[in-house]
Amino acid sequence: MSLKQLVNDKKIYDSFLEELEKQINVYTRSLEQANTLVEVHRLQGNIYSLRRLLKLKEQVNGSN
C-alpha cells in the first residue's frame, strides 16, 4: 500500500489518526511526570514526530 492510498482511504486513515492521538496522549502524560531533562526532550521529540504524522495527508497530497 502506498502512502497516497493510506491517506485517501478514510476508514484506514481515521484509524491511523486515532492511534496517533492515543500515542500523543500517552507521551503527554509521561511528559507531565518526567524527572529529568533528557526524558523531557525525548518525550517532546516523540510528540513532535507524531504531530508531524498528523499532517501526513496534506504532505502526501501536496497541500501546504
Backbone torsions as a table, in degrees:
resi	resn	phi	psi	omega
1	MET	NA	132.3	178.5
2	SER	-86.2	165.2	178.5
3	LEU	-61.6	-38.1	-179.6
4	LYS	-61.7	-40.6	177.8
5	GLN	-65.3	-41.1	-179.7
6	LEU	-60.3	-51.8	-173.5
7	VAL	-73.7	-19.1	-179.1
8	ASN	-99.8	-0.4	173.1
9	ASP	-95.7	102.5	-171.8
10	LYS	-54.3	-46.5	-176.6
11	LYS	-62.8	-48.3	-179.0
12	ILE	-67.2	-44.0	-177.2
13	TYR	-66.3	-38.7	177.2
14	ASP	-62.6	-39.9	176.7
15	SER	-64.3	-40.6	177.3
16	PHE	-60.7	-46.8	179.4
17	LEU	-63.6	-39.5	178.3
18	GLU	-61.2	-43.1	179.1
19	GLU	-65.8	-40.4	176.8
20	LEU	-60.4	-44.8	179.4
21	GLU	-61.6	-40.6	177.6
22	LYS	-61.1	-44.8	-179.5
23	GLN	-66.2	-38.3	176.7
24	ILE	-61.0	-42.2	178.9
25	ASN	-63.6	-39.9	178.4
26	VAL	-62.7	-48.2	-179.6
27	TYR	-65.6	-34.4	178.6
28	THR	-65.4	-42.7	177.4
29	ARG	-64.1	-39.8	177.7
30	SER	-65.4	-38.5	179.2
31	LEU	-61.3	-38.9	178.7
32	GLU	-63.2	-23.9	-177.0
33	GLN	-108.9	5.5	-177.5
34	ALA	-62.8	141.2	-176.7
35	ASN	-105.1	-19.8	-177.5
36	THR	-126.0	158.5	178.4
37	LEU	-64.2	-33.8	178.1
38	VAL	-62.6	-44.5	177.9
39	GLU	-61.5	-43.8	-179.8
40	VAL	-59.5	-48.4	-179.2
41	HIS	-63.8	-41.0	179.6
42	ARG	-63.3	-46.2	-179.0
43	LEU	-67.6	-38.5	176.1
44	GLN	-62.2	-39.8	177.6
45	GLY	-64.2	-40.9	177.4
46	ASN	-62.0	-45.6	-179.9
47	ILE	-63.4	-43.5	178.8
48	TYR	-58.2	-45.9	-179.0
49	SER	-63.5	-42.6	179.4
50	LEU	-66.2	-38.4	178.3
51	ARG	-66.4	-32.5	175.2
52	ARG	-65.6	-37.5	178.1
53	LEU	-66.4	-27.1	176.4
54	LEU	-62.0	-23.4	-178.8
55	LYS	-98.8	12.9	-175.7
56	LEU	-58.1	-41.4	-177.4
57	LYS	-58.6	-45.9	-179.8
58	GLU	-64.2	-38.3	-179.9
59	GLN	-67.8	-44.7	-176.9
60	VAL	-69.1	-39.8	-177.5
61	ASN	-85.8	-1.8	172.5
62	GLY	88.1	7.6	176.6
63	SER	-80.2	145.7	177.6
64	ASN	-111.6	NA	NA
